[in-house]
Amino acid sequence: MPIRVRELLRAFVWSSLLGCSAAPASQAARATVPPGAGAAEEVRGGSTVVATGSSERLPRLADPARPRAGEVVLERGTVRDETGAEVAYEIGTLYVPENRRKSDSRLIGVGFARIHSARPTGAPPVFWLPGGPGLSVLGAFATNDMGRLRTWLGLSAVGDLVVLEQRGYTARGEMLTVRREARPLDKPASVRADAEAMRAQARAAVVANPDKDLSGYDIAEFAADVDDLRRALGYDKISLFGGSFGSQWSLAVMRLHPQIVARAVLSSVEPLDNGYDMPSHIHASLQRIAHDADRDPGLMPYLPPGGVMAAVRALNARFARGPVRAPVRDESGRTRTVVLGAEDLQQALLSHTQEGERWPAFILSLYHGHYDEWARETLAERQADETILIGPLVDSSLGVSAEREHLLRTDPAVATLGTWNFAANIASAPDWPTRDMGDELRKPVPSDIPVVFVHGDWDTSTPINNSLGLLPYFRDGHLIQVHRGGHDGAFYQLRTEPAAKQAIYEFLRSGRREGLPIEVVLPVPRFELPAFPPPRPAR
């Protein structure tokens, strides 16, 4: 999906890594080691750090006052695992050119962390790449957030675990944002107005950042950051682990730097030419959710004849006749009126789909004329806020092939879902300063890199068709289809299948594929019910 707003609304965005409980700034030690030198030891503030890299060579450690491209600054700390045991980690900053195509480019910092494997495994390190784009995750170390640390600690049993944040949105570098102006409440939203606003926003971003080279935030630079960190930490080959944009980022690494990738595990997959989702593929995911919802005893009293998808069709017909005016109270208690039209409805049809069990109740509430929740959400969405810049910058660099754009615009589900998913991004692409990487990068090509794809068929952000279309290009590829799986990471999708999770670990450790299923079926969820009594049956 384009700016991935739904994903970012779900994300915990960490704005600072200062005051890390396990490694306060006064105890953080830094060392300078030229590449290939012997172990360096430095004592500061009573803390001793021995600079150790992989078995191949030591990390390229920077002088914090005068870092050079490709060098890192490291600090040490500990977190506690679920048993209460202390686990050591390193957290640091990788210094890279903002734009590698310019010899005089300024250096920027990109945050990363590493958890060494407790014992040698012989496996390549796992590089975990976050989604978004615009998701800063290293704050998990400061807060001992087991939601993320559980996955990272599990992967560190395979080999060293390395987490790399995203250039332009990292707490150990810069967090680039631009203001998005408020949208009027007294008229319906439209894709045309959204496209004009996005074009203006692109121009404003350039004006607001005269000291930055925003053309340096394309997907090739993201991929080169991975390679630079690999070399700085002294690794030969790496394995990749990523979901959503993290999978797209991984695919760019595999395409531009194939020689460094041993294998990969990708979930909620977003191919390089699929940044904009095909409406009919999203629609099919909604149909699969509706199939189970139509059979839920709690929802049955709310259903029209034909079920949830009939409610969607009825809503489209209702709003085609004209907008509605929905009164709603804002945070101060003042009553505001929000005008909601046909294109607002198209956008709203994808609300509440991260947890598929919530979506039918939302749709049925609208069907029965209960617009309160929708109006409150729209009121919040139309306020002025900040846009994370690297989203549209990297998306416009990937763009879309002419063939896929034609399919997007002529897709039959556009009549239901509209063009929100792609039209504004395509219209504003020339205004964003990142280069279009072209079809040579976008189009898939055969690859011998072993890959395991994990994809849920309830995913409305990156539909399962993405993985189905990409799989034939990977000669050593394996797809785990997760029935009722949403837009989630690999291990959450496999939460009911411990044997499958162990098979993923073994694949990352050795490349063996024994025990990897081709299908996982999650149980039917308990669907959320509308927040009002069922209507009385018609006599």
N, C-alpha and C positions, 0 to 999 in steps of 0.2 A: 504494500500500500504506500501512498506517496509520502506524506510527512509523518505517517504512523501516529496520528494524534491519539488513537485509542490505546496504543501500547504505552505512550508516554504518560497518559493519565493514570495508568496502572502502576507506573514505575515509581520506586523510591529514588528520588534524585538527590544525591549527596553533594552538598555545596562546600564542604570543608573537611580536611583530614587533620587539622591541627588538634593538638591535645589528645593524641592517640593514647588510650589508657595503658596499653602495654609498652609503648615506646615513646614517652614524652619527648618533646623537642630537645630538652636539655640533655637527654641521654642518647639522642640519635647520633651515630658516628658515621662519618664519611671518609672515604679513602680515595687516593688517586693512584692508579696503577696503569702503566703503559701496557698495551696489548702484548700478551705473551710473557710478561714478567712473572717473577715468582710471587708467592703469597705475600700480601701486604697486611701489616697490622698497625692499627692506629687507635690511640686511646684518647677519648674526649669525655669530659664530664663523668669520669668513673666507669665508662662503658667501653669494653674492648670488642672490636669487630675484626675478625679475620676474613679477608676478601677471598672467597672461594667460588670458583665457577664450576662448569661441568668437568667431566673427566678429560675433556679435550683441551680446554684452555680457560684462562681466567677471564672474568668479565672486564669490559672496557670501562673502567671507573673514571669519572670526570672530576676535575677540580671545580667545586661548586661555584667559585668566583669566575672561572673562565672555561665553561663547558664547550666542548667541540661536538660537531655533528657525529652521531653514532655512539656517543658516550652516555653513561648513566651515573646517576647519584643514587646511592643505596642507603637505607636505614633499616634497623632491625627491631623486631618486636615479637610479642607472643600473644596468642589468643588461646581461649580454652575450648576444647571440643565438648561434645555432649556428655562425656563422662567426667568433665572437670579437669582433664589433663591439659597441661600447657603444650601448645604447638608453636614452634618458631616459624616466623615468616620474614621475608624481606619486602619492603615497599620502596619504590623509587621513582625517578623521573628519567625518561629517555629523551635526549635532545636530538632533534631532527630539523632539517631545513623546512621552512614553511612551504617552499615551492622548489623542488629539486631541479626543475628545468631552468632555474635562474641562479647564476653563480654567486650573486650578492644577496641571496635570500636570507632573511633573519632566521634565527633559531627559535623554535618553540619547544615547550616541554609537553610530554605525554606521560601520564601516570601509568604505572604497572605494579604488579606485586608477584611474588614467587613463594611458593611453599615447596621446599625440597622434599622429595620422597624419603620416607623414614629409613629405607634401605635400598641399595642398588637393585634395579629391576632389569636393566638392559634395554628398556623401552625408551623411545623418544619422548621428550617432554610434551605435555598437552598444553596448547595455547587456547585459552578460553576467551572467546571474543563476544562482547555484549551486544544486545540488540539496540533498537532505537531507530535511526541514529539519534544520539542525544541522551545517552544513559550512562551516568557516572556511578560506579559500583564499589569503588575502593573504600568507601565509608563503612562497609561491612566489617572491616578490621577494627575500626575505631569503636564500633558499637557491639562487637562480638555477635553480629547478626547471623544466627544459625540458618536462616532461610537461604542465604547464599553460601555461607561457609560449609554447610553440610555437603553441598555438591562439590565444592573445591577440595575439601579434605578427602572426600571419596576418590576424586580423580588423582589426588597426590599419592594414592596407593599404587597407581599405574606407573607413575614416573613423576618427575618434577611437574608442578602445576604452575603455569604462568597466566596471569590475567592482564590483559592490555586494554586500557581505556582508549577513547577516541579523540584524535586531534581536534581541537576546537571546542571540546566539551569534556574537560578533565579537571578535577579539583587540584591536580598538581601542575596545571598549566593555565590555559585560558578557557573561559566559558562564554562563547560568543552568542549573543542574543540580539534581537532587534524588536522594536516595539511594533505590535499589531494594533491598529486603531480600532476603536469600538465600532460595532455595526448597529444600524438603527433598529429599534424595537418595533417601529410603527409600519414596517413593510416586510414582506416575506424575504427570506434569503434567496439568492440565485447564484448559479454557477458563474454566470457572466460577471456579476458584481464581485464574486470571490476571485475570479481571474484578474480583474483590474486591480483589486486590492493587493494581490500577490505580486503583480508587476510593480506596483508602487513600493511595496515592501522591499523588493529586490534592489530597486534604485536607492531607497533610503539606507539599506544596509551598506552599500558601497560608500555613500557619502559619510555615514557615521563611523567608518573604519578606515580612515585615510592612511593610518600607520600599519595596516595589515594587508596582506595579499590574499584576498578571498578566493582567487583562482587556484590556490594551492590546496583546496579541500575537496579534490575529486577522488574517485574510488581508487585510482592508481596510487595516489599518495597514501591512502589508508593501507593498501596492501604493502607498500614499501616500508611503512612503519613496522609491520610485523617482521619483515625480513631484517630490518636494522636491529630490532630488539633481539632477534635470534642470534645475529652475529655478535652483538654487544655482550650477550650472556654466554657466548661460547658454544652454541649448539650447532650440530651439523644439520640434522633433519628434525622436524617437529610434526606432531599431530594437531589437528584443528578440531575444536568443539564449539559450535555456535548455533544459535537459533534465530529465526526471523532475519533482521538485518545482519546479525552475527553470521548467519549462513551465507548471505549474499557477500559479505566481506570475505568470508572464507573461500567462496567460489572465485572471487577476484584474486586472492592469493594463489589459489590452485591454477588459475589461468595464466597469471603473470609471472609466478615464481614456482612452477611445478616441481622443480628439482629439489626444493626444500621440504616438500610435504610427504610424510610417510603414509598417512591415512587421515580420515576425517569422519566425524559423527556430526550430522547436520539435522536439525529439527525445524519444523514450521518453515519449510524451505522457500527461499525467495531467489529464483534464478536471476541472472544478470539482465535479462531482457524482460523480466516480470515484475519490475518495481510497481507497475500499475496493474491491479488485478482485473481479470476478465469478469465482467458482471455476471455472466451465466454460470461461471464457476462458483462465485459467491452465492448466487441464487440456489445452486444445487446443495450447498452446505446448509442453507436455511431450510430447504425442503427436508433434509435428513433430520434436522432438529425437530421440525414440525411433525414428522412421521411419529416420533415417540411421544411428543406432546399431545397429539390427537388421541392417544390411547391412555392418557393419564387420568385416573378417576377424579382427581381434584380439579382439573381444568375443564373436564367435560361440560359442567353446567354453564361455562362461559363461552363455549365454542359455537360459532355459527355453523349452519350446514356446510360441509366441505372443509371444516377445520381451520387451522391457523393460517394456511396459505389463502384460503377464501377470505379471511379477515384482512389479509394484506391487499388482496384485489379490491375488496370493498372500500378500504381506506384510500387507495389510489383513485378510485372513481369519485369518492366523496370530495377529496381535495382538488380534483380536477375541476369541480364546479365552482371553487372559490376558496379563499383562505378563511381561517377562523381567528377570532380574537380571544385570547386566553388570559384572564386576570391571574396574577400571582404575586405573592408578597416577596420583597427582596430581603436582604439580611437585616436591614434596619426596621423591617415591619411595614414599610410603605407598599401599597398596592401598585403594581405596574401591569401594563397590558402588553402582551407579546403577540404579534401577528405571525401566524404560522401558515405557510402555503404549501403547495404541491412539492416544491423542491426541498423545503424543510422536511417534509415527510420522507422523501427519498433518502435524505441524509440520516433521518432518525431510524429508518428500517434496520440499520446496522448497529444501533445502540444496544447495549446490554448483551452482546453476543460473546464476550470473552468467557463468561460462564453461560453455556448454552441453556442451562436450566432456568435462567432469568428472562431470556428473550421472549418466550411465548406470553408470559404475564404482561410484559410491557406492551406488546402488540395488542393483546386482548383488552387492555385498559384503554388504549386509543380507540379501538373498535367500538367500545361501549361509551365513548365520549368523555372519558376521564383524562383530561389533558394536563392535569396539574404538574405531575412529575416531569413530563416533557417540557412544559413551559418553564419550569424552574431551571432545568438543564440548559435550555436555549438562552434564557436570561443570562446565565453565567457565561455561556460560550460567546455571546455577543459583546461582552465587556472587553475593554482594552486589556492586553496582556503582552507577554514577551514570547516571541518565537525563537526556538533554538535554531541557530543559523545553519548548522551542519546538515540538518535534514534536507532542506531544499537545495543546498549546495551540492551534496553528494548525489541526490536524486536527479538533479539536472545534468550532472556529469554522466550518469548512466543513461538517462533519456529513454527512448524506446525506438525500436526499429519501425520503419515505415509499414511493414507488413503487419506487425502487431498493433500499431496505432489504428490501422484500417479495421482490424478485427474488433478492437475496443469500441470504436465509434459505431460500428454496424451490428454490435452484439444484440441479440433479441431482448436480453434482460435490462438493457438501458431504459426501456419503457417503464420498468419498475424501480430500478435503483438509480437511474440518472447517470450523469457523468462526473459526479463529485470525486470519484477515485482518481481521475487522471486529467480532466480538462484544464483546470487552473495551473497544474504543474507544467503541462505541455505548453500552454499559452505563455507562461512566464519564463520558460527555460532560456530564451535568448537574453533576458535581463539579468540572469544570475551569471557571475563572472567565471564559473568553472567551465572547462572545455567539455564538449560532447565527445565521449570516448569512442563512439562509432560502433558499427555492427561487427567489426573485427573482434571487439571484446565482448559485445552483448550476445552474439549468437553462440549457442553451445557447440563444442567440438568434442570428438572422442577423447577419452582420458583413461589411463591405466591406473590412476590413483585409487586405492581401495576406499570406498565410502559406504557408510551406513546412513540411510535416510530414515527419520522417524517423523511420521506425519499423521495428524488427526483429520478425520473426514467431517468434523464439525468446525473446522478452522475457517473463519470468514475473513481473516486478515491476510493470510497467505494460503489459498485453497489447496487441497491435496492434489489437484491437477498439476500443480507446479512440480511436485516430485515425480508424478507419473510421467510427465513429459520429459523430465531430465534424466531419469533412470537409464534409458537405453544408451545414453552417451557414455556411461561409466561401465567399462567392460568388467570391472570387479566391484560393481555396485550391488547393494542390497537394500530393499525398502521394507520397513515395518509399518504397515497400515494400521492405524489405531481407530477403531470404530468408536465414535462418540468422543474422540480426543479433540480438544480445542487448540487455540493458538498458545501452545505451551512448550517448555523445554522437554528434552528427550526423557529425562528421568521422571518428571512429573507425569508425562503421558504413560510411562511404564510403571506407574506407582503400584499397580495391582499385580505386577509380574516380576518378583525378585529374581527369578532365573534369567529373565531377559535382560535385566539390569546387569547382572553378573556377566552375561555374554557380551554386553557392550564393553565392560571393563576388560574382558579378555581380548576382545578385538583390538582395543587401544593398546593393550600390552604386547600382543604377539601378532596381530593381524588375522588370527584364526576366527572363523565365522560359525563354528559349531554352537548350537543352542540359540542362534538368532531366529526368532519367529518371523513369519511373513505377515501375520495378522495378530492383533491384540484386540479383544472386545471388552470395553469397559461396561460396567453395569449401567442400566437405565438410571439417570439421576432422579432425585426428588425435585420436581419442578416447583418453582416459586409460584404462588397464587396471587392474583390481583388483590389490591388492598381495599376491596369493597365486596359486599355480599353478591353472590350470583344473581343475575336478573331472573325475574319470575318467568316460568315457561309460558309461551304464548298459548292462549286457549283456542 
